[in-house]
Amino acid sequence: MNESEERSGLEAPHAESRTLSGVDEDEPPGKPRRHPLWRDVPETQWNDWRWQSQNAIRSVRQLRQLLPFSSEELEAIGSLETQYKLAIPPYYFSLINPDDPNDPIRLQSVTSPLEMQTESGYELEDPLEEDEDSPVPGLTHRYPDRVLLITTHVCTMYCRFCTRKRATMVRGGWDAVSHNDERMIEYVRSHREIRDVIVSGGDPLTLPTPKLRFFLQSLAAIDHVDVIRIGTRVPVTLPQRLFDRRLIKLLASAGKVWIQTHFNHPREITKDAAKVCNDLLRAGMPINNHTVLLKGVNDSLDTMRQLMRGLLRIKVRPYYLFHCDPVIGAGHFRTSVWKGLEIMEGLRGHMSGLGVPTYVVDSPHGGGKIPLMPNYLVSASDDAVVLRNYEGMLVRYQAEDKPARVQPARTCGVSALMNGNQTVLLPERNERMARRSLPVLDDLKNGRSWLTNDQEDSPCGKEVLVPLHEGSV
């Protein structure tokens, strides 16, 4: 470690420590390409989070020197400067393909004229009504056993779809612990039903160290608090902040900390991001990820599968897939709910359950997170339910050990499953069944239909059904 690194408290990210074992050289997929403006910046400076913060792009004047814009675009985004902050560290900016105006990293970070459009008129300043559920300033108490603390209005990078623009637009602020900070801690201390505290912002990892230590030590000392969640996008947008081993040691010292981070696109999973996630995990802090479903960024099944598999490779658990909130200026990011369900249909069963997040809508009026998923319950009777798996296979499932109530009837299809005549209805040319060694599947393996219900007078004709008396497959 050289003298400059010793002064800054940075841990030099050696090449071998940045590469996780078992990961190909082509992974992680994110490969920052420095803009010529920063080509000659020494590695020691580039890896210094202070340098990254001090050289962040914060104005349209800077943007126009780095990316191509039309005069109309510049006029539009210039008018938005007073409505929402701009800050993009050089590291995160280097993930942008400057030749692609629809680059997914650019869409998340660079001001767009689309932020001026409100086609539905549905966007709100505080769509989740967090302020309405705030018994003391900065604290939201919505669920019985957990609270959210807004500890700062500062972020390393201001996401263009942020739900809390109203909070991050605050200018200035106190670095010292404030009276309201103490009130938040006292509220948690005096409400024994609170087990889980989400420390958020802004980004709490932008806090001065003494203030961050205040929150961590105060919460850790409350015996009824089991979990302290740090909501941060630092591993994604400014991983250099976590090159400081003293910060990781401070986070780990609380003993209750979980990290909630926020990868939205596979290109955000760089070697530096993977390194700091690995360092956090090695220090004993589990990492969960929140992804926001964003039009043009990750609203395709292929992109979402790459993202979820990339997260698993760096041992970050996909936790939530959020439908984009109806916040002012973010309407152009919002997909239909059907798009989210379509993506979930292509995740569950097609990849490890560890990589399948819960798709949720954060309800207006403070209703909280409402999970959505494709419909796997097809039908039900007094005896059983009919369930659908990811392949489209329909299965009769009898949950209780009790005599049948429904009298068998001459029928077919789902009705035959409900009436107890059949146990499963298989889609034609099912690849999984073709891999089995049952002789009866030879025709299926050769691409021909498979018939096990050989009743010539079946009301539905030929069906791929398994008779109840032969058992399920």
Secondary structure, DSSP 8 states (H G I E B T S, - for coil): --HHHHHHT-----HHHHS-TT--TT-SSB-----GGGTT--HHHHT-HHHHHHT-B-SHHHHHHHS---HHHHHHHHHTTTTS---B-HHHHTTS-TT-TT-HHHHHHS--GGGG--SSS--BSSTT-TGGG-SBTTEEEEETTEEEEE--S--SS--TT-TTHHHHT-----SS--HHHHHHHHHHHH-TT--EEEEESS-GGGS-HHHHHHHHHHHHT-TT--EEEEE--HHHH-GGGGG-HHHHHHHHHTS-EEEEE---SGGG-BHHHHHHHHHHHHTT--EEEEEEE-TTTT-SHHHHHHHHHHHHHTT-EEEEEEE---BTT-GGG---HHHHHHHHHHHBTTB-GGG--EEEEEEGGGTEEEEE----EEEE-SS-EEEE-TT--EEEE--S-----S---S--HHHHHHTTSEEEE--TT-HHHHTS--GGGHHHHTT--------TT-TT-S--EEEGGG---
